[in-house]
C-alpha cells in the first residue's frame, strides 16, 4: 500500500471562517484500499496545539481541577460548567513552558516536577489540535496566588482540590465529562494501582 501522502490529493481549500480560529473546507481525492480514487470533502478547524496537566499530590492523594463555563457544551444541552484539568493553547511556546504558565494562572500553583505522559488528538474528525498531557506534582508550599484565570481573557475559574477517588467517582456520576480530564485522572489511577502491587 502507498504511503498516506501518496493516497491524498488536495483539490481545493476554502477558508470558511478566520474569526476566532481558522475553519477550512478541504476537497480532496483519496486512494481507497481497493485501488479506486474517491472525491471527499471535510471541514477542518485549526486552533493550534495545546497542553494539559493534572496536578497530583502523592502524599495526600489529592488532585487540583478547575470549574468553568464552556459555551460549546452549553449549546449541546449541558449546563456549561465543566470540571477540568488546566489547559491552554501553545501559542508558539513549548508544551511544558505553556502548561506551567497556564497551571499557575488557572490554579495558583507554581509546579516544579512536571512529567509528560502522552500526546493525543482529541477530535481528529474535525479539529487539528494535538494535546500534550502532563502530570505535575504539587503541595501547598507551591501556591503563589488564588488562581482563577485571566479576567481580560474572559476566564472565571473555580479552583477545586479533592481526593483522586472523589474525582474518579465524579466521572462515574457523569459530573466530570471532559475527555482530557478523564484521561489524566484514569492515567494517575492506573499508576497508583501499579505502584501498590
ZAMARGU-4260 file (C-alpha; in steps of 0.2 Angstrom, whole numbers, plus 5000, padded with zeros to 4 digits):
<rodrens>
0) 5000/5000/5000 | 5006/5018/4996 | 5012/5030/5009 | 4997/5041/5016 | 5004/5056/5007
5) 5003/5047/4991 | 4985/5042/4994 | 4979/5060/4996 | 4977/5074/4983 | 4971/5090/4989
10) 4960/5098/4975 | 4954/5114/4984 | 4955/5123/5001 | 4942/5136/5005 | 4943/5147/5021
15) 4926/5147/5029 | 4930/5157/5044 | 4945/5166/5051 | 4937/5175/5066 | 4942/5165/5082
20) 4952/5152/5074 | 4953/5145/5056 | 4939/5134/5048 | 4943/5127/5031 | 4934/5116/5019
25) 4946/5104/5010 | 4941/5095/4995 | 4952/5080/4991 | 4954/5064/4981 | 4958/5049/4992
30) 4965/5032/4986 | 4955/5019/4994 | 4961/5002/4999 | 4953/4994/4983 | 4964/5005/4972
35) 4950/5017/4967 | 4950/5036/4970 | 4936/5044/4979 | 4932/5063/4980 | 4929/5069/4998
40) 4926/5085/5007 | 4929/5089/5025 | 4930/5104/5036 | 4945/5106/5047 | 4945/5118/5062
45) 4963/5124/5066 | 4966/5132/5083 | 4984/5126/5086 | 4990/5113/5098 | 4988/5113/5117
50) 4994/5106/5133 | 4985/5100/5149 | 4991/5095/5166 | 4984/5086/5181 | 4991/5092/5197
55) 4993/5077/5209 | 4999/5077/5227 | 5006/5059/5230 | 5007/5062/5249 | 4988/5067/5251
60) 4981/5058/5236 | 4973/5074/5231 | 4971/5082/5213 | 4968/5100/5208 | 4955/5104/5195
65) 4945/5119/5189 | 4927/5123/5185 | 4922/5135/5172 | 4909/5139/5159 | 4911/5132/5142
70) 4899/5138/5128 | 4900/5124/5116 | 4894/5111/5129 | 4881/5123/5135 | 4874/5124/5117
75) 4874/5105/5117 | 4862/5103/5132 | 4875/5103/5146 | 4873/5116/5160 | 4890/5123/5153
80) 4900/5122/5169 | 4914/5109/5166 | 4926/5102/5179 | 4943/5101/5170 | 4962/5099/5171
85) 4970/5115/5167 | 4974/5118/5149 | 4979/5130/5136 | 4985/5133/5118 | 5003/5133/5115
90) 5004/5150/5106 | 5022/5146/5100 | 5028/5141/5117 | 5035/5124/5121 | 5021/5112/5128
95) 5030/5111/5145 | 5033/5130/5146 | 5015/5134/5141 | 5007/5122/5153 | 5017/5128/5168
100) 5011/5145/5164 | 4993/5140/5162 | 4993/5130/5178 | 4999/5145/5188 | 4986/5157/5180
105) 4972/5145/5182 | 4976/5136/5199 | 4988/5147/5208 | 5001/5133/5209 | 5019/5136/5203
110) 5024/5117/5200 | 5042/5111/5199 | 5040/5092/5195 | 5032/5090/5178 | 5031/5074/5168
115) 5025/5072/5150 | 5014/5056/5149 | 5007/5056/5131 | 5001/5066/5116 | 4983/5064/5109
120) 4971/5071/5096 | 4955/5074/5105 | 4943/5076/5090 | 4953/5071/5074 | 4937/5070/5063
125) 4936/5089/5063 | 4949/5098/5074 | 4968/5098/5070 | 4973/5101/5088 | 4985/5089/5097
130) 4986/5089/5116 | 5002/5086/5126 | 4997/5078/5143 | 5007/5081/5158 | 5006/5076/5177
135) 5013/5089/5189 | 5017/5085/5207 | 5011/5099/5219 | 5010/5103/5238 | 5003/5118/5247
140) 5020/5127/5248 | 5019/5129/5229 | 5003/5140/5230 | 5008/5158/5224 | 4991/5165/5221
145) 4972/5161/5221 | 4972/5156/5203 | 4955/5159/5193 | 4962/5163/5176 | 4964/5179/5167
150) 4949/5191/5168 | 4954/5200/5152 | 4953/5184/5143 | 4935/5180/5150 | 4942/5167/5162
155) 4932/5165/5178 | 4938/5148/5185 | 4934/5140/5202 | 4949/5130/5209 | 4944/5113/5216
160) 4956/5102/5226 | 4949/5084/5230 | 4954/5066/5233 | 4958/5057/5217 | 4945/5044/5222
165) 4932/5058/5223 | 4937/5064/5206 | 4935/5046/5199 | 4918/5045/5207 | 4913/5061/5199
170) 4917/5053/5182 | 4906/5038/5186 | 4892/5050/5191 | 4893/5060/5175 | 4899/5076/5184
175) 4916/5076/5176 | 4913/5074/5157 | 4929/5082/5149 | 4939/5070/5139 | 4956/5076/5143
180) 4952/5077/5162 | 4945/5059/5162 | 4961/5053/5153 | 4973/5061/5165 | 4963/5055/5181
185) 4962/5037/5174 | 4981/5038/5170 | 4985/5043/5188 | 4973/5030/5195 | 4982/5016/5184
190) 4999/5022/5190 | 4994/5022/5208 | 4987/5004/5206 | 5003/4998/5198 | 5013/5006/5212
195) 5003/4996/5225 | 5007/4979/5218
</rodrens>
